[in-house]
């Protein structure tokens, strides 16, 4: 699971697209646009989403959201 699938999982964990938007400080339609258009998850969303999902007990990692920007090895160090 990566990219848009990881964003969908984050929305499920957090409860809604609105909760995703709140976690990253944006408006819900922006989340919906990314999901509908299948665009890459914006880089600035990755760490806040990782933290928000971790707080719910199931982490969607920055690597899962954007493996092109966050290599697995880097995550393992944190």
BELRA-V339328 format. One line per field, one symbol per residue. psi: psi as a letter, one per 20 degrees, with the letter a starting at -180 (. if undefined). A space follows every 50 residues. Layout:
BEGIN
psi = ???
END
This chain:
BEGIN
psi = prchhhhggghgghhrhghgghhjkaqhhhggggggikrqpphihgghhg gghhhiioporhghgmhhhnqghghhi.
END
